[in-house]
Amino acid sequence: MIILAIKTDQPQAFIALYNDNQELASHRWEAGKQLAESLHQTIKDLLQKVDSNWQDIDGVVGYSGPGSFTGLRIGITAANTLAYAQNIPIVGEGGAEDWLLRGIERLENGQNDTQIVPEYGADPHITAPKH
């Protein structure tokens, strides 16, 4: 089972490919404000590195938070879209450092969240409308 992991809660983004519990390849990069522009190409490059393509992905583990509002939105949207388009399972895990191992275990146990919802860790800071 080829699993794509996505974590975009910080300016330094992380993606990885696993075959069950064994890491095939991973990549960290300073995505910053270019995350939306760089995420898909970076995933594609990582897939090519292990002689795979989008159709080879059997499941997705996405980091659900807490973290950056924009970063989480971009990563989770990409993960949800891929899972929906490929009709593959997706699970979201957050919090502790073992998020990825928990997510892989959940996928291997046949679990599917259908879609991930971000957990920002705090209420949004939204400016009240002017009357």
N, C-alpha and C positions, 0 to 999 in steps of 0.2 A: 504494500500500500504506500504510494507516494503521497506525502503530506507536505503542504506548503504552510509555513508559519510566517505571520506578519505581525510586527510590533512597531507602531509609529506614534508612541506617546510622548516622545522627546525629539529634539532637533536631530539627534542621531537615530536614524531608522535601522531596523533589523529585519532581514528575511532569511529563511532557511528552508532547505528541502530535506526531508527525512524519508527513509524507507523503514517503516515501523519505528523502532527506537534508535536507529542508526542514522547519524547525520551524514548526508551525502555532500552537502555544500551549504555555506552560509555567507552572508555579506552584511557588514555594517558600514554606513556612510553618513556623512553630514548632509542630510537632505534639507534641513532648514525650510526656507520658504519655497524650495523647488520640489518638495515632496510629491505634489500632484503631478508635476512634469516628469519626475524621475522614477516613480514607483513601478509603473508597468514595464518600462524598458529594463529596469534593474532585475525584475522577476524574470523577464524573458532571457536576459543574459545569464542568469543563474541556471535556468532550465537548460540552456544551450551548453553550459559548462559540464553538465552531467548527461549530455546527449538525450535530452527530453524536450517535450513541448507542452503547451497548455493542456492538451487532451490527456496527458499522462498523469495529471494531478487527480488523486482519488479522494482527497479531503483537505480541508483548510482549518487551521487553528489560528484564531485571531486574538490578539491581546485587547481586552475590552476596557481596561482602565484600572486605576485612575490615571489621568494624564492630560496632556494638552488638548483643548477643545478641537482645534483645527486638525491637529495631527491624528487624533483618534478618529475623527469623522472621515478623513481621507483614507486611512488604512482599513477601517471597518467597511466603508462603502466599497472599496476595491475587493475585499474579501467576500462580502455578501453578494456582490455582482458576479464574481467568478463562480461561487458556489451555485448560485441560481442558474446562470447560463450553462454551466456544465452538468447541472443536476447531480451535484455531489454533496456529501455532508459537510457541515461547518459547525464548529464549536467555538465558543468564546470563553476565555479564562482571563482572570486579572489578578491583581494584588501581588501575591508572593512570587518569589523568584522561580518557583517550580511550575509556573503557569503553563509552560510549554509541555513539560512531561505530563501534567494533568490533562491537558488538551489531547495529546497523542493517545493517552490511555482511554479517554472518553471515546475518541473516534474508533479505536480498535475494539471497544466494547459495543460498537454499533449505535452510539448516541449521535443525535443530530439536533442542533438548536434551530435549524432552518434559517435563522438570521441572527446576527449579533447586534446587541444594543449597547452603545457606549455607556460607561459609568465614569463620569467626570471627577467624582470625588468631592464635589462641592456644588452648591447652587450656582447657576450662571449669573454673571454680573451684567445685567441688562439695564441699560439706561431707561428710565421712565419716559414715556412720551410727553412732549410739551403740549400744553393745552392752549 
